[in-house]
Amino acid sequence: MNHVRAVLFDFGGVLAEEGFSNGLNAIAAEQRLPADNITEEGMRAVYDSGYVTGVGSEADFWSMLRKRTGMSGDDRELKARMFDGFIMRPWMLELVSRLRAQGYTVGILSDQTDWLDELDAKFHFYRYFDRIYNSYYLGKGKRDPSHFIDVAVDLGLPPANVLFVDDSADNVARAKAAGMQAIVYVDNERFVQALEDTLAQSVRA
């Protein structure tokens, strides 16, 4: 039975504006660097440095990204510029609160590193959620399909009873391959409709 009992949300690009790409693009523009692949370079560096899974440090990440892109600036300045790009979406937190009130387990499933803790210290969003799954502490990211299985096991649910929301089609595809239900977040209107449809079908299942 595919009745949804838990809903998990990505952070950047879903619960908040995607500060990682927004910040990198802003830095590229300010430093007159090629912006066509800056986000891809950033994603590669955060994984290759081991920072996303807690194996490497933030300093390792910035050092690698500077070498690969020609970016300048110290770690603190660059991170502050990145954090400017993360803007919470209040309507998403309101929706999370409604789901929680309806009895769903709600959680964050993020590859945001320990930055997620710092962003929570700024925006105080953890209190809206029952579970926080952060690759930095779990040693696995969403590029590893087994990560989704691990999360379902921790929830005590079959993957089919978990709904995952991410703005990355690749992450959604991996979640589905692991047996979860999943939605690609494109914009608020389409997401809300897709969520309503999925939950309605789930109740009828």
PyMOL CGO cylinders between C-alpha atoms (Angstrom):
from pymol import cmd
from pymol.cgo import CYLINDER

trace = [
    CYLINDER, 0.00, 0.00, 0.00, 1.53, 3.34, -1.13, 0.3, 1, 1, 1, 1, 1, 1,
    CYLINDER, 1.53, 3.34, -1.13, -0.11, 5.56, 1.47, 0.3, 1, 1, 1, 1, 1, 1,
    CYLINDER, -0.11, 5.56, 1.47, 2.18, 8.56, 2.12, 0.3, 1, 1, 1, 1, 1, 1,
    CYLINDER, 2.18, 8.56, 2.12, 3.11, 8.82, 5.78, 0.3, 1, 1, 1, 1, 1, 1,
    CYLINDER, 3.11, 8.82, 5.78, 6.21, 11.02, 5.60, 0.3, 1, 1, 1, 1, 1, 1,
    CYLINDER, 6.21, 11.02, 5.60, 7.15, 13.97, 3.40, 0.3, 1, 1, 1, 1, 1, 1,
    CYLINDER, 7.15, 13.97, 3.40, 10.81, 14.97, 3.04, 0.3, 1, 1, 1, 1, 1, 1,
    CYLINDER, 10.81, 14.97, 3.04, 11.99, 18.28, 1.58, 0.3, 1, 1, 1, 1, 1, 1,
    CYLINDER, 11.99, 18.28, 1.58, 15.26, 19.40, 0.05, 0.3, 1, 1, 1, 1, 1, 1,
    CYLINDER, 15.26, 19.40, 0.05, 16.45, 22.72, 1.49, 0.3, 1, 1, 1, 1, 1, 1,
    CYLINDER, 16.45, 22.72, 1.49, 18.07, 24.92, -1.18, 0.3, 1, 1, 1, 1, 1, 1,
    CYLINDER, 18.07, 24.92, -1.18, 15.76, 25.32, -4.15, 0.3, 1, 1, 1, 1, 1, 1,
    CYLINDER, 15.76, 25.32, -4.15, 12.70, 24.02, -2.27, 0.3, 1, 1, 1, 1, 1, 1,
    CYLINDER, 12.70, 24.02, -2.27, 12.36, 25.37, 1.27, 0.3, 1, 1, 1, 1, 1, 1,
    CYLINDER, 12.36, 25.37, 1.27, 14.56, 28.33, 0.39, 0.3, 1, 1, 1, 1, 1, 1,
    CYLINDER, 14.56, 28.33, 0.39, 15.90, 30.00, -2.70, 0.3, 1, 1, 1, 1, 1, 1,
    CYLINDER, 15.90, 30.00, -2.70, 18.93, 28.13, -4.03, 0.3, 1, 1, 1, 1, 1, 1,
    CYLINDER, 18.93, 28.13, -4.03, 21.64, 30.12, -2.31, 0.3, 1, 1, 1, 1, 1, 1,
    CYLINDER, 21.64, 30.12, -2.31, 24.43, 27.85, -3.51, 0.3, 1, 1, 1, 1, 1, 1,
    CYLINDER, 24.43, 27.85, -3.51, 23.94, 28.65, -7.21, 0.3, 1, 1, 1, 1, 1, 1,
    CYLINDER, 23.94, 28.65, -7.21, 22.67, 32.19, -6.56, 0.3, 1, 1, 1, 1, 1, 1,
    CYLINDER, 22.67, 32.19, -6.56, 25.72, 32.95, -4.44, 0.3, 1, 1, 1, 1, 1, 1,
    CYLINDER, 25.72, 32.95, -4.44, 28.20, 31.45, -6.88, 0.3, 1, 1, 1, 1, 1, 1,
    CYLINDER, 28.20, 31.45, -6.88, 26.64, 33.33, -9.79, 0.3, 1, 1, 1, 1, 1, 1,
    CYLINDER, 26.64, 33.33, -9.79, 26.83, 36.58, -7.82, 0.3, 1, 1, 1, 1, 1, 1,
    CYLINDER, 26.83, 36.58, -7.82, 30.49, 35.98, -6.99, 0.3, 1, 1, 1, 1, 1, 1,
    CYLINDER, 30.49, 35.98, -6.99, 31.24, 35.14, -10.62, 0.3, 1, 1, 1, 1, 1, 1,
    CYLINDER, 31.24, 35.14, -10.62, 29.58, 38.35, -11.78, 0.3, 1, 1, 1, 1, 1, 1,
    CYLINDER, 29.58, 38.35, -11.78, 31.40, 40.48, -9.21, 0.3, 1, 1, 1, 1, 1, 1,
    CYLINDER, 31.40, 40.48, -9.21, 34.77, 38.93, -10.05, 0.3, 1, 1, 1, 1, 1, 1,
    CYLINDER, 34.77, 38.93, -10.05, 34.12, 38.81, -13.81, 0.3, 1, 1, 1, 1, 1, 1,
    CYLINDER, 34.12, 38.81, -13.81, 34.50, 35.05, -13.97, 0.3, 1, 1, 1, 1, 1, 1,
    CYLINDER, 34.50, 35.05, -13.97, 32.79, 32.83, -16.57, 0.3, 1, 1, 1, 1, 1, 1,
    CYLINDER, 32.79, 32.83, -16.57, 29.37, 32.05, -15.13, 0.3, 1, 1, 1, 1, 1, 1,
    CYLINDER, 29.37, 32.05, -15.13, 28.26, 29.36, -17.58, 0.3, 1, 1, 1, 1, 1, 1,
    CYLINDER, 28.26, 29.36, -17.58, 29.47, 26.46, -15.42, 0.3, 1, 1, 1, 1, 1, 1,
    CYLINDER, 29.47, 26.46, -15.42, 30.16, 28.04, -12.04, 0.3, 1, 1, 1, 1, 1, 1,
    CYLINDER, 30.16, 28.04, -12.04, 27.39, 26.09, -10.28, 0.3, 1, 1, 1, 1, 1, 1,
    CYLINDER, 27.39, 26.09, -10.28, 28.60, 22.81, -11.77, 0.3, 1, 1, 1, 1, 1, 1,
    CYLINDER, 28.60, 22.81, -11.77, 32.13, 23.57, -10.62, 0.3, 1, 1, 1, 1, 1, 1,
    CYLINDER, 32.13, 23.57, -10.62, 30.81, 24.37, -7.17, 0.3, 1, 1, 1, 1, 1, 1,
    CYLINDER, 30.81, 24.37, -7.17, 28.85, 21.11, -6.98, 0.3, 1, 1, 1, 1, 1, 1,
    CYLINDER, 28.85, 21.11, -6.98, 31.86, 19.12, -8.15, 0.3, 1, 1, 1, 1, 1, 1,
    CYLINDER, 31.86, 19.12, -8.15, 34.10, 20.81, -5.59, 0.3, 1, 1, 1, 1, 1, 1,
    CYLINDER, 34.10, 20.81, -5.59, 31.74, 20.29, -2.66, 0.3, 1, 1, 1, 1, 1, 1,
    CYLINDER, 31.74, 20.29, -2.66, 31.66, 16.56, -3.46, 0.3, 1, 1, 1, 1, 1, 1,
    CYLINDER, 31.66, 16.56, -3.46, 35.27, 16.12, -4.56, 0.3, 1, 1, 1, 1, 1, 1,
    CYLINDER, 35.27, 16.12, -4.56, 36.56, 17.88, -1.44, 0.3, 1, 1, 1, 1, 1, 1,
    CYLINDER, 36.56, 17.88, -1.44, 34.52, 15.53, 0.74, 0.3, 1, 1, 1, 1, 1, 1,
    CYLINDER, 34.52, 15.53, 0.74, 32.83, 18.48, 2.42, 0.3, 1, 1, 1, 1, 1, 1,
    CYLINDER, 32.83, 18.48, 2.42, 29.29, 17.40, 1.57, 0.3, 1, 1, 1, 1, 1, 1,
    CYLINDER, 29.29, 17.40, 1.57, 29.69, 14.13, 3.47, 0.3, 1, 1, 1, 1, 1, 1,
    CYLINDER, 29.69, 14.13, 3.47, 31.75, 15.49, 6.37, 0.3, 1, 1, 1, 1, 1, 1,
    CYLINDER, 31.75, 15.49, 6.37, 34.99, 13.86, 5.20, 0.3, 1, 1, 1, 1, 1, 1,
    CYLINDER, 34.99, 13.86, 5.20, 36.60, 17.12, 4.09, 0.3, 1, 1, 1, 1, 1, 1,
    CYLINDER, 36.60, 17.12, 4.09, 36.41, 20.61, 5.56, 0.3, 1, 1, 1, 1, 1, 1,
    CYLINDER, 36.41, 20.61, 5.56, 34.90, 23.86, 4.41, 0.3, 1, 1, 1, 1, 1, 1,
    CYLINDER, 34.90, 23.86, 4.41, 38.45, 25.14, 3.91, 0.3, 1, 1, 1, 1, 1, 1,
    CYLINDER, 38.45, 25.14, 3.91, 39.13, 22.17, 1.60, 0.3, 1, 1, 1, 1, 1, 1,
    CYLINDER, 39.13, 22.17, 1.60, 36.06, 23.07, -0.44, 0.3, 1, 1, 1, 1, 1, 1,
    CYLINDER, 36.06, 23.07, -0.44, 36.93, 26.75, -0.88, 0.3, 1, 1, 1, 1, 1, 1,
    CYLINDER, 36.93, 26.75, -0.88, 40.57, 25.95, -1.67, 0.3, 1, 1, 1, 1, 1, 1,
    CYLINDER, 40.57, 25.95, -1.67, 39.53, 23.50, -4.37, 0.3, 1, 1, 1, 1, 1, 1,
    CYLINDER, 39.53, 23.50, -4.37, 36.94, 25.87, -5.84, 0.3, 1, 1, 1, 1, 1, 1,
    CYLINDER, 36.94, 25.87, -5.84, 39.42, 28.77, -5.98, 0.3, 1, 1, 1, 1, 1, 1,
    CYLINDER, 39.42, 28.77, -5.98, 41.95, 26.60, -7.81, 0.3, 1, 1, 1, 1, 1, 1,
    CYLINDER, 41.95, 26.60, -7.81, 39.37, 25.35, -10.32, 0.3, 1, 1, 1, 1, 1, 1,
    CYLINDER, 39.37, 25.35, -10.32, 37.67, 28.67, -11.09, 0.3, 1, 1, 1, 1, 1, 1,
    CYLINDER, 37.67, 28.67, -11.09, 40.15, 31.46, -10.32, 0.3, 1, 1, 1, 1, 1, 1,
    CYLINDER, 40.15, 31.46, -10.32, 37.80, 32.78, -7.66, 0.3, 1, 1, 1, 1, 1, 1,
    CYLINDER, 37.80, 32.78, -7.66, 39.39, 35.08, -5.08, 0.3, 1, 1, 1, 1, 1, 1,
    CYLINDER, 39.39, 35.08, -5.08, 38.47, 36.08, -1.53, 0.3, 1, 1, 1, 1, 1, 1,
    CYLINDER, 38.47, 36.08, -1.53, 38.87, 34.49, 1.86, 0.3, 1, 1, 1, 1, 1, 1,
    CYLINDER, 38.87, 34.49, 1.86, 36.58, 31.73, 3.10, 0.3, 1, 1, 1, 1, 1, 1,
    CYLINDER, 36.58, 31.73, 3.10, 34.55, 33.96, 5.40, 0.3, 1, 1, 1, 1, 1, 1,
    CYLINDER, 34.55, 33.96, 5.40, 33.84, 36.56, 2.69, 0.3, 1, 1, 1, 1, 1, 1,
    CYLINDER, 33.84, 36.56, 2.69, 32.87, 33.95, 0.13, 0.3, 1, 1, 1, 1, 1, 1,
    CYLINDER, 32.87, 33.95, 0.13, 30.55, 32.11, 2.50, 0.3, 1, 1, 1, 1, 1, 1,
    CYLINDER, 30.55, 32.11, 2.50, 28.85, 35.34, 3.53, 0.3, 1, 1, 1, 1, 1, 1,
    CYLINDER, 28.85, 35.34, 3.53, 28.19, 36.08, -0.14, 0.3, 1, 1, 1, 1, 1, 1,
    CYLINDER, 28.19, 36.08, -0.14, 26.77, 32.60, -0.61, 0.3, 1, 1, 1, 1, 1, 1,
    CYLINDER, 26.77, 32.60, -0.61, 24.53, 32.90, 2.43, 0.3, 1, 1, 1, 1, 1, 1,
    CYLINDER, 24.53, 32.90, 2.43, 23.04, 36.10, 1.00, 0.3, 1, 1, 1, 1, 1, 1,
    CYLINDER, 23.04, 36.10, 1.00, 21.48, 33.89, -1.69, 0.3, 1, 1, 1, 1, 1, 1,
    CYLINDER, 21.48, 33.89, -1.69, 19.52, 31.73, 0.73, 0.3, 1, 1, 1, 1, 1, 1,
    CYLINDER, 19.52, 31.73, 0.73, 16.09, 33.29, 1.24, 0.3, 1, 1, 1, 1, 1, 1,
    CYLINDER, 16.09, 33.29, 1.24, 13.45, 31.29, 3.07, 0.3, 1, 1, 1, 1, 1, 1,
    CYLINDER, 13.45, 31.29, 3.07, 10.09, 30.66, 1.41, 0.3, 1, 1, 1, 1, 1, 1,
    CYLINDER, 10.09, 30.66, 1.41, 7.50, 31.31, 4.13, 0.3, 1, 1, 1, 1, 1, 1,
    CYLINDER, 7.50, 31.31, 4.13, 4.73, 29.61, 2.16, 0.3, 1, 1, 1, 1, 1, 1,
    CYLINDER, 4.73, 29.61, 2.16, 6.73, 26.38, 2.16, 0.3, 1, 1, 1, 1, 1, 1,
    CYLINDER, 6.73, 26.38, 2.16, 7.09, 26.43, 5.94, 0.3, 1, 1, 1, 1, 1, 1,
    CYLINDER, 7.09, 26.43, 5.94, 3.36, 27.12, 6.24, 0.3, 1, 1, 1, 1, 1, 1,
    CYLINDER, 3.36, 27.12, 6.24, 2.68, 24.10, 4.05, 0.3, 1, 1, 1, 1, 1, 1,
    CYLINDER, 2.68, 24.10, 4.05, 5.06, 21.97, 6.15, 0.3, 1, 1, 1, 1, 1, 1,
    CYLINDER, 5.06, 21.97, 6.15, 3.17, 23.04, 9.28, 0.3, 1, 1, 1, 1, 1, 1,
    CYLINDER, 3.17, 23.04, 9.28, -0.15, 22.04, 7.71, 0.3, 1, 1, 1, 1, 1, 1,
    CYLINDER, -0.15, 22.04, 7.71, 1.19, 18.63, 6.73, 0.3, 1, 1, 1, 1, 1, 1,
    CYLINDER, 1.19, 18.63, 6.73, 2.53, 18.08, 10.22, 0.3, 1, 1, 1, 1, 1, 1,
    CYLINDER, 2.53, 18.08, 10.22, -0.81, 19.07, 11.75, 0.3, 1, 1, 1, 1, 1, 1,
    CYLINDER, -0.81, 19.07, 11.75, -2.48, 16.52, 9.48, 0.3, 1, 1, 1, 1, 1, 1,
    CYLINDER, -2.48, 16.52, 9.48, -0.33, 13.77, 10.94, 0.3, 1, 1, 1, 1, 1, 1,
    CYLINDER, -0.33, 13.77, 10.94, 2.42, 13.42, 8.37, 0.3, 1, 1, 1, 1, 1, 1,
    CYLINDER, 2.42, 13.42, 8.37, 6.02, 13.06, 9.53, 0.3, 1, 1, 1, 1, 1, 1,
    CYLINDER, 6.02, 13.06, 9.53, 7.93, 15.92, 7.91, 0.3, 1, 1, 1, 1, 1, 1,
    CYLINDER, 7.93, 15.92, 7.91, 11.65, 16.16, 7.43, 0.3, 1, 1, 1, 1, 1, 1,
    CYLINDER, 11.65, 16.16, 7.43, 14.55, 17.77, 5.60, 0.3, 1, 1, 1, 1, 1, 1,
    CYLINDER, 14.55, 17.77, 5.60, 16.77, 15.63, 3.37, 0.3, 1, 1, 1, 1, 1, 1,
    CYLINDER, 16.77, 15.63, 3.37, 19.70, 17.83, 2.37, 0.3, 1, 1, 1, 1, 1, 1,
    CYLINDER, 19.70, 17.83, 2.37, 23.24, 17.78, 1.02, 0.3, 1, 1, 1, 1, 1, 1,
    CYLINDER, 23.24, 17.78, 1.02, 23.80, 21.22, 2.54, 0.3, 1, 1, 1, 1, 1, 1,
    CYLINDER, 23.80, 21.22, 2.54, 26.85, 20.39, 4.75, 0.3, 1, 1, 1, 1, 1, 1,
    CYLINDER, 26.85, 20.39, 4.75, 27.12, 21.95, 8.21, 0.3, 1, 1, 1, 1, 1, 1,
    CYLINDER, 27.12, 21.95, 8.21, 25.95, 25.17, 6.58, 0.3, 1, 1, 1, 1, 1, 1,
    CYLINDER, 25.95, 25.17, 6.58, 22.44, 23.87, 7.23, 0.3, 1, 1, 1, 1, 1, 1,
    CYLINDER, 22.44, 23.87, 7.23, 23.01, 24.31, 10.97, 0.3, 1, 1, 1, 1, 1, 1,
    CYLINDER, 23.01, 24.31, 10.97, 24.27, 27.85, 10.43, 0.3, 1, 1, 1, 1, 1, 1,
    CYLINDER, 24.27, 27.85, 10.43, 21.29, 28.65, 8.23, 0.3, 1, 1, 1, 1, 1, 1,
    CYLINDER, 21.29, 28.65, 8.23, 18.97, 27.30, 10.91, 0.3, 1, 1, 1, 1, 1, 1,
    CYLINDER, 18.97, 27.30, 10.91, 20.69, 29.53, 13.47, 0.3, 1, 1, 1, 1, 1, 1,
    CYLINDER, 20.69, 29.53, 13.47, 19.79, 32.44, 11.18, 0.3, 1, 1, 1, 1, 1, 1,
    CYLINDER, 19.79, 32.44, 11.18, 16.27, 31.42, 10.08, 0.3, 1, 1, 1, 1, 1, 1,
    CYLINDER, 16.27, 31.42, 10.08, 15.11, 28.96, 12.80, 0.3, 1, 1, 1, 1, 1, 1,
    CYLINDER, 15.11, 28.96, 12.80, 13.41, 26.45, 10.50, 0.3, 1, 1, 1, 1, 1, 1,
    CYLINDER, 13.41, 26.45, 10.50, 14.40, 23.15, 12.17, 0.3, 1, 1, 1, 1, 1, 1,
    CYLINDER, 14.40, 23.15, 12.17, 11.50, 23.58, 14.62, 0.3, 1, 1, 1, 1, 1, 1,
    CYLINDER, 11.50, 23.58, 14.62, 9.04, 22.95, 11.77, 0.3, 1, 1, 1, 1, 1, 1,
    CYLINDER, 9.04, 22.95, 11.77, 10.37, 19.42, 11.17, 0.3, 1, 1, 1, 1, 1, 1,
    CYLINDER, 10.37, 19.42, 11.17, 10.37, 16.05, 12.88, 0.3, 1, 1, 1, 1, 1, 1,
    CYLINDER, 10.37, 16.05, 12.88, 13.58, 14.79, 11.25, 0.3, 1, 1, 1, 1, 1, 1,
    CYLINDER, 13.58, 14.79, 11.25, 16.69, 16.42, 9.78, 0.3, 1, 1, 1, 1, 1, 1,
    CYLINDER, 16.69, 16.42, 9.78, 18.76, 14.23, 7.43, 0.3, 1, 1, 1, 1, 1, 1,
    CYLINDER, 18.76, 14.23, 7.43, 21.99, 16.02, 6.56, 0.3, 1, 1, 1, 1, 1, 1,
    CYLINDER, 21.99, 16.02, 6.56, 24.63, 14.33, 4.40, 0.3, 1, 1, 1, 1, 1, 1,
    CYLINDER, 24.63, 14.33, 4.40, 27.36, 16.07, 6.39, 0.3, 1, 1, 1, 1, 1, 1,
    CYLINDER, 27.36, 16.07, 6.39, 26.54, 13.97, 9.46, 0.3, 1, 1, 1, 1, 1, 1,
    CYLINDER, 26.54, 13.97, 9.46, 25.33, 10.82, 7.72, 0.3, 1, 1, 1, 1, 1, 1,
    CYLINDER, 25.33, 10.82, 7.72, 28.38, 10.33, 5.49, 0.3, 1, 1, 1, 1, 1, 1,
    CYLINDER, 28.38, 10.33, 5.49, 26.23, 9.86, 2.41, 0.3, 1, 1, 1, 1, 1, 1,
    CYLINDER, 26.23, 9.86, 2.41, 24.68, 12.27, -0.07, 0.3, 1, 1, 1, 1, 1, 1,
    CYLINDER, 24.68, 12.27, -0.07, 21.77, 12.08, -2.47, 0.3, 1, 1, 1, 1, 1, 1,
    CYLINDER, 21.77, 12.08, -2.47, 24.07, 10.97, -5.27, 0.3, 1, 1, 1, 1, 1, 1,
    CYLINDER, 24.07, 10.97, -5.27, 24.23, 7.62, -3.44, 0.3, 1, 1, 1, 1, 1, 1,
    CYLINDER, 24.23, 7.62, -3.44, 20.94, 5.74, -4.08, 0.3, 1, 1, 1, 1, 1, 1,
    CYLINDER, 20.94, 5.74, -4.08, 21.36, 3.76, -0.85, 0.3, 1, 1, 1, 1, 1, 1,
    CYLINDER, 21.36, 3.76, -0.85, 20.99, 7.02, 1.07, 0.3, 1, 1, 1, 1, 1, 1,
    CYLINDER, 20.99, 7.02, 1.07, 17.25, 7.01, 0.36, 0.3, 1, 1, 1, 1, 1, 1,
    CYLINDER, 17.25, 7.01, 0.36, 16.92, 3.45, 1.62, 0.3, 1, 1, 1, 1, 1, 1,
    CYLINDER, 16.92, 3.45, 1.62, 18.79, 4.37, 4.82, 0.3, 1, 1, 1, 1, 1, 1,
    CYLINDER, 18.79, 4.37, 4.82, 16.44, 7.29, 5.44, 0.3, 1, 1, 1, 1, 1, 1,
    CYLINDER, 16.44, 7.29, 5.44, 13.34, 5.14, 4.94, 0.3, 1, 1, 1, 1, 1, 1,
    CYLINDER, 13.34, 5.14, 4.94, 14.74, 2.57, 7.39, 0.3, 1, 1, 1, 1, 1, 1,
    CYLINDER, 14.74, 2.57, 7.39, 15.36, 5.32, 9.95, 0.3, 1, 1, 1, 1, 1, 1,
    CYLINDER, 15.36, 5.32, 9.95, 11.78, 6.50, 9.51, 0.3, 1, 1, 1, 1, 1, 1,
    CYLINDER, 11.78, 6.50, 9.51, 10.59, 2.93, 10.05, 0.3, 1, 1, 1, 1, 1, 1,
    CYLINDER, 10.59, 2.93, 10.05, 8.67, 3.05, 6.78, 0.3, 1, 1, 1, 1, 1, 1,
    CYLINDER, 8.67, 3.05, 6.78, 8.76, 1.25, 3.45, 0.3, 1, 1, 1, 1, 1, 1,
    CYLINDER, 8.76, 1.25, 3.45, 10.18, 3.65, 0.83, 0.3, 1, 1, 1, 1, 1, 1,
    CYLINDER, 10.18, 3.65, 0.83, 6.80, 3.65, -0.93, 0.3, 1, 1, 1, 1, 1, 1,
    CYLINDER, 6.80, 3.65, -0.93, 5.29, 5.41, 2.09, 0.3, 1, 1, 1, 1, 1, 1,
    CYLINDER, 5.29, 5.41, 2.09, 7.76, 8.30, 1.82, 0.3, 1, 1, 1, 1, 1, 1,
    CYLINDER, 7.76, 8.30, 1.82, 7.31, 11.30, -0.48, 0.3, 1, 1, 1, 1, 1, 1,
    CYLINDER, 7.31, 11.30, -0.48, 10.44, 13.27, -1.39, 0.3, 1, 1, 1, 1, 1, 1,
    CYLINDER, 10.44, 13.27, -1.39, 10.55, 16.79, -2.89, 0.3, 1, 1, 1, 1, 1, 1,
    CYLINDER, 10.55, 16.79, -2.89, 13.68, 18.15, -4.61, 0.3, 1, 1, 1, 1, 1, 1,
    CYLINDER, 13.68, 18.15, -4.61, 14.44, 20.69, -7.33, 0.3, 1, 1, 1, 1, 1, 1,
    CYLINDER, 14.44, 20.69, -7.33, 16.97, 18.26, -8.86, 0.3, 1, 1, 1, 1, 1, 1,
    CYLINDER, 16.97, 18.26, -8.86, 15.43, 15.84, -11.35, 0.3, 1, 1, 1, 1, 1, 1,
    CYLINDER, 15.43, 15.84, -11.35, 18.43, 13.54, -10.85, 0.3, 1, 1, 1, 1, 1, 1,
    CYLINDER, 18.43, 13.54, -10.85, 17.83, 13.32, -7.10, 0.3, 1, 1, 1, 1, 1, 1,
    CYLINDER, 17.83, 13.32, -7.10, 14.13, 12.69, -7.67, 0.3, 1, 1, 1, 1, 1, 1,
    CYLINDER, 14.13, 12.69, -7.67, 14.98, 9.91, -10.13, 0.3, 1, 1, 1, 1, 1, 1,
    CYLINDER, 14.98, 9.91, -10.13, 17.28, 8.25, -7.58, 0.3, 1, 1, 1, 1, 1, 1,
    CYLINDER, 17.28, 8.25, -7.58, 14.61, 8.51, -4.87, 0.3, 1, 1, 1, 1, 1, 1,
    CYLINDER, 14.61, 8.51, -4.87, 12.07, 6.88, -7.18, 0.3, 1, 1, 1, 1, 1, 1,
    CYLINDER, 12.07, 6.88, -7.18, 14.55, 4.15, -8.09, 0.3, 1, 1, 1, 1, 1, 1,
    CYLINDER, 14.55, 4.15, -8.09, 14.87, 3.45, -4.35, 0.3, 1, 1, 1, 1, 1, 1,
    CYLINDER, 14.87, 3.45, -4.35, 11.09, 3.05, -4.17, 0.3, 1, 1, 1, 1, 1, 1,
    CYLINDER, 11.09, 3.05, -4.17, 10.04, 6.44, -2.83, 0.3, 1, 1, 1, 1, 1, 1,
    CYLINDER, 10.04, 6.44, -2.83, 7.36, 8.64, -4.29, 0.3, 1, 1, 1, 1, 1, 1,
    CYLINDER, 7.36, 8.64, -4.29, 8.92, 11.91, -5.44, 0.3, 1, 1, 1, 1, 1, 1,
    CYLINDER, 8.92, 11.91, -5.44, 8.14, 15.31, -6.96, 0.3, 1, 1, 1, 1, 1, 1,
    CYLINDER, 8.14, 15.31, -6.96, 10.45, 17.67, -8.84, 0.3, 1, 1, 1, 1, 1, 1,
    CYLINDER, 10.45, 17.67, -8.84, 9.96, 21.19, -7.48, 0.3, 1, 1, 1, 1, 1, 1,
    CYLINDER, 9.96, 21.19, -7.48, 9.71, 23.69, -10.35, 0.3, 1, 1, 1, 1, 1, 1,
    CYLINDER, 9.71, 23.69, -10.35, 7.63, 26.46, -8.83, 0.3, 1, 1, 1, 1, 1, 1,
    CYLINDER, 7.63, 26.46, -8.83, 5.16, 26.87, -5.99, 0.3, 1, 1, 1, 1, 1, 1,
    CYLINDER, 5.16, 26.87, -5.99, 1.96, 26.60, -8.03, 0.3, 1, 1, 1, 1, 1, 1,
    CYLINDER, 1.96, 26.60, -8.03, 2.94, 23.41, -9.83, 0.3, 1, 1, 1, 1, 1, 1,
    CYLINDER, 2.94, 23.41, -9.83, 4.38, 21.89, -6.68, 0.3, 1, 1, 1, 1, 1, 1,
    CYLINDER, 4.38, 21.89, -6.68, 1.24, 22.48, -4.62, 0.3, 1, 1, 1, 1, 1, 1,
    CYLINDER, 1.24, 22.48, -4.62, -0.90, 20.90, -7.34, 0.3, 1, 1, 1, 1, 1, 1,
    CYLINDER, -0.90, 20.90, -7.34, 1.43, 17.90, -7.65, 0.3, 1, 1, 1, 1, 1, 1,
    CYLINDER, 1.43, 17.90, -7.65, 1.48, 17.48, -3.87, 0.3, 1, 1, 1, 1, 1, 1,
    CYLINDER, 1.48, 17.48, -3.87, -2.32, 17.61, -3.60, 0.3, 1, 1, 1, 1, 1, 1,
    CYLINDER, -2.32, 17.61, -3.60, -2.68, 15.09, -6.42, 0.3, 1, 1, 1, 1, 1, 1,
    CYLINDER, -2.68, 15.09, -6.42, -0.10, 12.73, -4.92, 0.3, 1, 1, 1, 1, 1, 1,
    CYLINDER, -0.10, 12.73, -4.92, -1.61, 12.83, -1.43, 0.3, 1, 1, 1, 1, 1, 1,
    CYLINDER, -1.61, 12.83, -1.43, -5.13, 12.39, -2.79, 0.3, 1, 1, 1, 1, 1, 1,
    CYLINDER, -5.13, 12.39, -2.79, -4.05, 9.34, -4.81, 0.3, 1, 1, 1, 1, 1, 1,
    CYLINDER, -4.05, 9.34, -4.81, -2.22, 8.06, -1.74, 0.3, 1, 1, 1, 1, 1, 1,
    CYLINDER, -2.22, 8.06, -1.74, -5.39, 8.18, 0.37, 0.3, 1, 1, 1, 1, 1, 1,
    CYLINDER, -5.39, 8.18, 0.37, -7.29, 6.26, -2.31, 0.3, 1, 1, 1, 1, 1, 1,
    CYLINDER, -7.29, 6.26, -2.31, -4.55, 3.62, -2.66, 0.3, 1, 1, 1, 1, 1, 1,
]
cmd.load_cgo(trace, "trace")
